[in-house]
Amino acid sequence: MGELRFAKSHEWARVDNDIITVGITDYAQKELGDIVFVELPKVGDSVQRGSAFGTIESTKTASELYAPVSGKVAEVNSELTSNPQWVNEDPLGRGWMIAIKANDSSELGSLMDEPAYEQFIEKESH
């Protein structure tokens, strides 16, 4: 298991060499409520840091998903199509969304570590 980093848009990134696995945080899935649909890119698609790579819909709202790093999509969790509730049940495990082969791993430097993310959501929720 690689180190977790967090974006201000509430995605997490798990670093494993130059492959970055991405999902939404536990905080984000709680805020969204029951997830009913996830739209993800295809393997081979390019993603840009800070740009939308997909959509997540809950019973309350729809939100865009943002790439924490730039690169090519190496893997997609296609199981989420028929099991979107995994994002609620296990956002850091079975609920992962995509894996990106990073163009430049130095982009990870702009992401927060867990203590910084905890402080960020505490400020945001006040």
N, C-alpha and C positions, 0 to 999 in steps of 0.2 A: 504494500500500500504506500503510495507516494504521499508527499506533503500536500495538504489542502490549502488553497488560496481562494480569496473571495473578491468578487466584483461589487461595486456599489449598486449595480442593477440586480443583485441577489442571485447570481450564478456562482457555483463553486467550480474550481478547477483542481483536479488531482494530477500531479506531475509524475510521469514515469518516463524518464529519459526525454525524448523529444515528442512523446505522445501525451496529450493533455485531454483527460476525460472530463466532460462537462455535464453539469446538471443544475437544478435550482436548489437553493438552500431550504432547510427545514423551516426557517422563518417565512420564506416566500410561499411555500406550499400551504402553510397555516393561514397566511393572509389571503391566498387565493380561494381556499376552501376545496370542495370536492372536484378533483380534476376529471374532466370527461373526454378531453381530446388533446392530442399533442401532434403538431405538424413539424416534421424535421426535414433537413436537407438530404440529398443523396450522397452516397460515398463518391468521393472524387470532386464534389463541389468545393469551391474556394469560399472561405469566410474571412471577414475583416474584423479586427479587434474593434469592439464598440458598435458593430453593425448587427442588425437582426439576422439570425440564422433560422428562425422558426417561430411558431406560435403555440401558446398553451392556452387552453380554454377550461374554465371551471364553471360551476353552476352559477357563479356570480358575475364573471367577467372574462374577457380574453386579453392576453398580454403577449408582447413580443419577447423572444428569447435573444439575448445578446452574446456574441462571441467574446470571451475574455482574451483571446489571442488570435492572430491572423495565421492562416494556413489552409491545408486541404483536409476535408473530412475523410478520416481513415476508417471510421466505423460508425454505424448508427444503431441505436437500440430499437430495432424494428418491432420488438415485443410490446413496446408502449402503445402501438396502434390498437392492439386488442386488450391491453392491460394498463390503461392510463392511470388507474388507481395506484399503481406501484409508486408513482411520484409522491403520493400522499403517505403510503405505507412505509417506504424505504427510500427517501430522496437521495441519500448518499450511497445507496447500494443498487438494488434492482431498478431504481428510478432514474439511473444515469441516462443521458440523452444522446450525446455524440462524443466521439474521440477525434481530436484534431492533431494532425502532424504539423507541429508549429514551424513557421518560417523562421522565427527569431525568438528563442526562449527568453531573451532579455525583456520581452513585453510582460512577462510574469512579474517583473519588478513593480509594475503599477498596481498589482493586486494586493489586497490586505491579507495578513495572517489572521488566525482565528481570534486572538485577543482584540486586534484592531477592528475586526468585523463586529464582534460583540459590542464594542463601544459605539460603533457606527449605528447599529440597529437600535441601541438604547437611546441614542440622541434622536434618531428618526421617529421613534415611537412616542416621543414626548411633545 
